[in-house]
Amino acid sequence: MTMRIVRFEQHDKSAYGIMLEDGIRRIQGSPFDDPIETVSITHRTTDVRLLAPCVPSKIVAVGVNYKSHGDEMNHKPPDEPLIFIKPATAVIGPEDSIIYPSSSKRVDYEGELGVVIKSVARYVPKARARDYILGYTCLNDVTARDLQAKDVQWTRAKSFDTFCPIGPWIETDINPFDLSLNTYLNGQVKQITRTSQMIFDVHELVSFISHIMTLLPGDIIATGTTSGIGPMQPGDTVEIKIEGIGTLRNYVVKPGI
């Protein structure tokens, strides 16, 4: 069954739901339960605030997974996935603000397809990877580019609070292998690609990562970005648009706003 899973807040309380044409139907418990059950309560979308659609224990991100991005960064295509971790504290949701840290002089957008893990995944064969995926979402792997170059390793540059916008929801039934993915800055397109251009596809990534670390329900794999990365400034609006999912929109602000 195709579902568009959201997480929302109303009166300072959060819950999961399924986005319908006429509102949001609340989920009983969690979308990681099997089967997913709903209750009769329906909320108008105007009465709630959408949150990040899941609460991951970790975000496992993939570097240089599009040849075009490798070319612009002077990286050779890797022989196996190049992975790093973004902390859960970096996660924000749709329409939230990306805080531009005072320690950086260049903060970049990186539009990516996010893979949301459904159940505990360990030593998953590629042929069974789909069984462990709940669905897909839009993700912005925000990066302090100058700090990335300065530090050599990527932890600080990738880990600031607000540096992992995800959303607006989880789409449970799309083919992830050939989706259009575009990034817009203030309405101007900056990144254009299709997920078919990935070096390592979604199922390869789930299998590879699960042989290194246990993936938990709600964890996210950020599958890498294409060429066209560039800087954002306070006052900018950045949007990640993925075919079959929707648009993730966020706003860049100075610290303290």
C-alpha positions as a Python dict, from the first residue, in 0.01 Angstrom:
ca = {
    (1, 'M'): (0, 0, 0),
    (2, 'T'): (141, 338, -102),
    (3, 'M'): (159, 585, 183),
    (4, 'R'): (295, 932, 239),
    (5, 'I'): (407, 923, 603),
    (6, 'V'): (442, 1247, 796),
    (7, 'R'): (536, 1341, 1148),
    (8, 'F'): (359, 1645, 1284),
    (9, 'E'): (314, 1862, 1590),
    (10, 'Q'): (-6, 1998, 1736),
    (11, 'H'): (-42, 2166, 2076),
    (12, 'D'): (323, 2080, 2158),
    (13, 'K'): (264, 1709, 2103),
    (14, 'S'): (406, 1510, 1812),
    (15, 'A'): (261, 1212, 1626),
    (16, 'Y'): (293, 1022, 1301),
    (17, 'G'): (30, 1028, 1033),
    (18, 'I'): (-55, 953, 672),
    (19, 'M'): (-102, 1246, 437),
    (20, 'L'): (-437, 1228, 258),
    (21, 'E'): (-605, 1463, 12),
    (22, 'D'): (-829, 1603, 285),
    (23, 'G'): (-589, 1604, 580),
    (24, 'I'): (-365, 1384, 792),
    (25, 'R'): (-486, 1053, 937),
    (26, 'R'): (-310, 978, 1265),
    (27, 'I'): (-109, 656, 1295),
    (28, 'Q'): (-162, 434, 1596),
    (29, 'G'): (189, 394, 1736),
    (30, 'S'): (470, 410, 1482),
    (31, 'P'): (509, 370, 1105),
    (32, 'F'): (781, 117, 1185),
    (33, 'D'): (521, -121, 1326),
    (34, 'D'): (402, -397, 1096),
    (35, 'P'): (132, -356, 990),
    (36, 'I'): (87, 19, 1013),
    (37, 'E'): (-244, 96, 1182),
    (38, 'T'): (-435, 422, 1181),
    (39, 'V'): (-700, 569, 1408),
    (40, 'S'): (-1008, 765, 1309),
    (41, 'I'): (-859, 1102, 1406),
    (42, 'T'): (-793, 1327, 1106),
    (43, 'H'): (-619, 1664, 1129),
    (44, 'R'): (-639, 1952, 887),
    (45, 'T'): (-295, 2031, 748),
    (46, 'T'): (-345, 2397, 839),
    (47, 'D'): (-383, 2300, 1206),
    (48, 'V'): (-49, 2121, 1242),
    (49, 'R'): (322, 2181, 1182),
    (50, 'L'): (513, 1923, 983),
    (51, 'L'): (828, 1795, 1153),
    (52, 'A'): (1118, 1590, 1021),
    (53, 'P'): (934, 1272, 913),
    (54, 'C'): (1135, 1041, 1140),
    (55, 'V'): (1375, 1055, 1434),
    (56, 'P'): (1693, 872, 1329),
    (57, 'S'): (1955, 746, 1570),
    (58, 'K'): (2207, 836, 1298),
    (59, 'I'): (2235, 954, 940),
    (60, 'V'): (2483, 753, 735),
    (61, 'A'): (2589, 972, 445),
    (62, 'V'): (2766, 872, 126),
    (63, 'G'): (3035, 1088, -29),
    (64, 'V'): (3127, 1109, -399),
    (65, 'N'): (2839, 887, -515),
    (66, 'Y'): (2789, 1080, -839),
    (67, 'K'): (3081, 1098, -1082),
    (68, 'S'): (2997, 1458, -1173),
    (69, 'H'): (3035, 1565, -809),
    (70, 'G'): (3361, 1375, -783),
    (71, 'D'): (3487, 1560, -1089),
    (72, 'E'): (3404, 1902, -946),
    (73, 'M'): (3572, 1811, -616),
    (74, 'N'): (3874, 1647, -785),
    (75, 'H'): (3791, 1308, -636),
    (76, 'K'): (3826, 985, -830),
    (77, 'P'): (3521, 756, -825),
    (78, 'P'): (3558, 534, -516),
    (79, 'D'): (3595, 157, -542),
    (80, 'E'): (3344, 113, -260),
    (81, 'P'): (3103, 352, -88),
    (82, 'L'): (3270, 636, 103),
    (83, 'I'): (3061, 682, 416),
    (84, 'F'): (3050, 923, 708),
    (85, 'I'): (2809, 1001, 992),
    (86, 'K'): (2587, 1302, 1052),
    (87, 'P'): (2446, 1320, 1406),
    (88, 'A'): (2077, 1305, 1484),
    (89, 'T'): (2106, 1652, 1639),
    (90, 'A'): (2162, 1795, 1290),
    (91, 'V'): (1809, 1698, 1179),
    (92, 'I'): (1544, 1963, 1111),
    (93, 'G'): (1218, 1942, 918),
    (94, 'P'): (1048, 2119, 628),
    (95, 'E'): (1019, 2499, 653),
    (96, 'D'): (1271, 2503, 939),
    (97, 'S'): (1576, 2731, 947),
    (98, 'I'): (1934, 2630, 867),
    (99, 'I'): (2160, 2822, 1105),
    (100, 'Y'): (2473, 2959, 939),
    (101, 'P'): (2751, 2900, 1197),
    (102, 'S'): (2974, 3195, 1282),
    (103, 'S'): (3284, 2974, 1251),
    (104, 'S'): (3228, 2917, 877),
    (105, 'K'): (3266, 3148, 579),
    (106, 'R'): (3108, 2909, 326),
    (107, 'V'): (2806, 2688, 386),
    (108, 'D'): (2686, 2477, 91),
    (109, 'Y'): (2366, 2297, -6),
    (110, 'E'): (2381, 1933, -121),
    (111, 'G'): (2052, 1792, -246),
    (112, 'E'): (2016, 1417, -192),
    (113, 'L'): (1775, 1126, -184),
    (114, 'G'): (1727, 998, 171),
    (115, 'V'): (1653, 631, 241),
    (116, 'V'): (1455, 561, 560),
    (117, 'I'): (1524, 226, 725),
    (118, 'K'): (1219, 22, 830),
    (119, 'S'): (1357, -248, 1060),
    (120, 'V'): (1679, -357, 1226),
    (121, 'A'): (1924, -424, 943),
    (122, 'R'): (2244, -621, 990),
    (123, 'Y'): (2434, -817, 724),
    (124, 'V'): (2162, -755, 467),
    (125, 'P'): (2222, -912, 124),
    (126, 'K'): (2165, -673, -164),
    (127, 'A'): (1883, -891, -297),
    (128, 'R'): (1688, -836, 28),
    (129, 'A'): (1764, -467, 81),
    (130, 'R'): (1413, -353, -19),
    (131, 'D'): (1267, -547, 274),
    (132, 'Y'): (1447, -312, 514),
    (133, 'I'): (1341, 17, 354),
    (134, 'L'): (1033, 203, 475),
    (135, 'G'): (1055, 467, 204),
    (136, 'Y'): (1229, 774, 69),
    (137, 'T'): (1254, 1142, 151),
    (138, 'C'): (1435, 1459, 42),
    (139, 'L'): (1753, 1550, 226),
    (140, 'N'): (1996, 1842, 228),
    (141, 'D'): (2348, 1744, 340),
    (142, 'V'): (2443, 2096, 448),
    (143, 'T'): (2821, 2137, 462),
    (144, 'A'): (3060, 2400, 595),
    (145, 'R'): (3287, 2369, 292),
    (146, 'D'): (3576, 2575, 427),
    (147, 'L'): (3588, 2372, 749),
    (148, 'Q'): (3574, 2049, 550),
    (149, 'A'): (3887, 2155, 362),
    (150, 'K'): (4058, 2278, 679),
    (151, 'D'): (3991, 1968, 889),
    (152, 'V'): (4050, 1706, 613),
    (153, 'Q'): (3808, 1471, 789),
    (154, 'W'): (3445, 1578, 761),
    (155, 'T'): (3285, 1552, 1105),
    (156, 'R'): (3277, 1919, 1205),
    (157, 'A'): (3178, 2043, 859),
    (158, 'K'): (2881, 1808, 837),
    (159, 'S'): (2756, 1803, 1196),
    (160, 'F'): (2638, 2147, 1302),
    (161, 'D'): (2288, 2167, 1443),
    (162, 'T'): (2035, 2218, 1158),
    (163, 'F'): (2276, 2074, 896),
    (164, 'C'): (2046, 1785, 798),
    (165, 'P'): (1704, 1902, 677),
    (166, 'I'): (1479, 1611, 580),
    (167, 'G'): (1122, 1589, 456),
    (168, 'P'): (859, 1685, 386),
    (169, 'W'): (746, 1323, 431),
    (170, 'I'): (839, 962, 361),
    (171, 'E'): (710, 821, 33),
    (172, 'T'): (677, 446, 74),
    (173, 'D'): (629, 318, -278),
    (174, 'I'): (846, 469, -549),
    (175, 'N'): (1122, 329, -764),
    (176, 'P'): (1441, 495, -631),
    (177, 'F'): (1661, 401, -924),
    (178, 'D'): (1571, 674, -1176),
    (179, 'L'): (1416, 980, -1012),
    (180, 'S'): (1482, 1341, -1109),
    (181, 'L'): (1650, 1536, -828),
    (182, 'N'): (1689, 1913, -846),
    (183, 'T'): (1816, 2172, -599),
    (184, 'Y'): (1698, 2533, -613),
    (185, 'L'): (1847, 2839, -444),
    (186, 'N'): (1611, 3136, -429),
    (187, 'G'): (1410, 2979, -710),
    (188, 'Q'): (1707, 2921, -943),
    (189, 'V'): (1801, 2564, -1025),
    (190, 'K'): (2154, 2477, -912),
    (191, 'Q'): (2168, 2098, -923),
    (192, 'I'): (2006, 1872, -1182),
    (193, 'T'): (2046, 1496, -1187),
    (194, 'R'): (1872, 1161, -1186),
    (195, 'T'): (1929, 895, -924),
    (196, 'S'): (2025, 658, -1205),
    (197, 'Q'): (2356, 847, -1209),
    (198, 'M'): (2455, 712, -867),
    (199, 'I'): (2775, 508, -862),
    (200, 'F'): (2633, 281, -590),
    (201, 'D'): (2257, 238, -595),
    (202, 'V'): (2021, 235, -298),
    (203, 'H'): (2022, -141, -248),
    (204, 'E'): (2401, -160, -270),
    (205, 'L'): (2427, 109, -4),
    (206, 'V'): (2187, -60, 238),
    (207, 'S'): (2376, -387, 206),
    (208, 'F'): (2723, -231, 233),
    (209, 'I'): (2643, -16, 535),
    (210, 'S'): (2459, -295, 717),
    (211, 'H'): (2774, -505, 698),
    (212, 'I'): (2957, -232, 891),
    (213, 'M'): (2701, -111, 1145),
    (214, 'T'): (2353, -206, 1253),
    (215, 'L'): (2088, 18, 1101),
    (216, 'L'): (1790, 87, 1325),
    (217, 'P'): (1429, 176, 1239),
    (218, 'G'): (1419, 542, 1141),
    (219, 'D'): (1787, 566, 1049),
    (220, 'I'): (1856, 746, 724),
    (221, 'I'): (2103, 685, 444),
    (222, 'A'): (2193, 1005, 258),
    (223, 'T'): (2281, 871, -85),
    (224, 'G'): (2513, 1148, -209),
    (225, 'T'): (2489, 1463, -414),
    (226, 'T'): (2557, 1555, -775),
    (227, 'S'): (2759, 1840, -925),
    (228, 'G'): (2648, 2199, -882),
    (229, 'I'): (2710, 2239, -510),
    (230, 'G'): (2742, 2599, -402),
    (231, 'P'): (2721, 2845, -116),
    (232, 'M'): (2416, 2971, 68),
    (233, 'Q'): (2385, 3295, 262),
    (234, 'P'): (2158, 3411, 544),
    (235, 'G'): (1831, 3518, 384),
    (236, 'D'): (1843, 3247, 116),
    (237, 'T'): (1576, 2984, 54),
    (238, 'V'): (1691, 2637, -54),
    (239, 'E'): (1464, 2368, -198),
    (240, 'I'): (1529, 2004, -277),
    (241, 'K'): (1277, 1861, -524),
    (242, 'I'): (1262, 1489, -597),
    (243, 'E'): (1028, 1327, -847),
    (244, 'G'): (755, 1125, -677),
    (245, 'I'): (832, 1268, -332),
    (246, 'G'): (793, 1644, -326),
    (247, 'T'): (977, 1955, -211),
    (248, 'L'): (1186, 2013, 100),
    (249, 'R'): (1213, 2388, 166),
    (250, 'N'): (1434, 2555, 427),
    (251, 'Y'): (1559, 2903, 508),
    (252, 'V'): (1914, 3010, 592),
    (253, 'V'): (1948, 3240, 893),
    (254, 'K'): (2219, 3397, 1105),
    (255, 'P'): (2286, 3251, 1451),
    (256, 'G'): (2047, 3376, 1716),
    (257, 'I'): (1752, 3434, 1483),
}
